[in-house]
Amino acid sequence: MRFLLSVIDSASRTGSSDEMAAIDIFNEKLQNNGHWIFACGVDSPKSAKLVDNRAGAGITQDGSYVDNDEFQSGFWIINAADHDEAMALAHEGSKACNRKVEVRPLL
């Protein structure tokens, strides 16, 4: 099964070199154990553009669709045997990056 692990951050936080090192170790573990599909960081909501072309409206606006202090700052897409294994990996990822992690199965 594939899962999306979303890293939840806030504008007031910045990543430390210790957190980056822990994330690198976690990424290596995912790769070495066959869980790794893809991972990357995501820029802040300030850089977002929202596009709405429903019914040909052609609307583009600056900013995120959600006005909130918390936002997705990165993600992993992983393979896991089941939901329990995905949750265990999410706990490890959360500890590594020192952030909350949301878990969603991919359809």
N, C-alpha and C positions, 0 to 999 in steps of 0.2 A: 504494500500500500504506500501511496505517496502522501506526504503532508507538507503544508506550508507552516513554517515557524516564523512568525513576525516579531521583530524586536520593537518594543514600545519604548519610546524615549520622550524627553521633554526639552523644551527650548533652553531651560536653565542648566542642562547637563552637558558636559563635554567628556569625550572619551579620554582615558588615561593610557599611558604606555603599558602599564600592567594589565589593563583590560584588553588591549590589543594583543598582547602576548598570550593571554589566556584564550582569547578567541582563536588565535592561530593554532594553539594546541588542540582545542576542541575541533576545529576544522580538520586537522590531521587525523584525529580519532575517527571522525565521520568518514573520511576518505579510506582509512585503513580497514574499517569494519564494514564497508560496502553500503553505508547509509547516504553518502554524499551524492547529490544530483547537481545542485547549484547553490551559490550563496553570493550576496553582494550587499553593499550599503546603499542607502537611498538618501538623496539630498533633502534638505529641510523643506517644509511646506512653502516657505517664502519663494522657492524657485518653481513651484507648481503652476501649471496652466490647466484650467478646467474648460473642456470643450463640450458643448451641447448642440448637436446637430439633429436632434429629433425633429421630424417633420421639416427638415431643411432649414432650421432656425439659424444655423451658422454662428452661434454665440461662442465667444472665447473670452474668458476672464482670468485675471491673475489670482493666484492663491489656490488653496486646497478647497475641496468640497465640504470639509469639516473644519469649523473654527474651534480649535481646542488646543490646550497647552500640550497634550500628548499627541504623538504621531509615530508612524512607522519609520524607523531609521535604518532598517535593514531586514534581511530575511534569509532563511535557509529553505531550500526544497530538499526533502530527505526521503529515503526509502526506509520503511519500518515494517516489521512483521505484522504489527497490529497497533491499536490505539494506545495500549499500555506502554509499548516500547517507544512510541512517539512521545508520550508524556514524559517518560524517563529521560529521553534525549533533550526534550525541552527544558527540563529541570537543570540538566548539565549546561545547556546553552545559556540559560538565564543566569546561572552562577558565573559562567565564564565572562559574559558581557556586562554583568551587574545591572541588568535591565529586566523588566517584565517581558515575557514571551507568550504570545497568543498562538494556540495550536488549532489548525483547521485541516481536515482531510481534503485532498484534492479529488475532484470528481472525474 
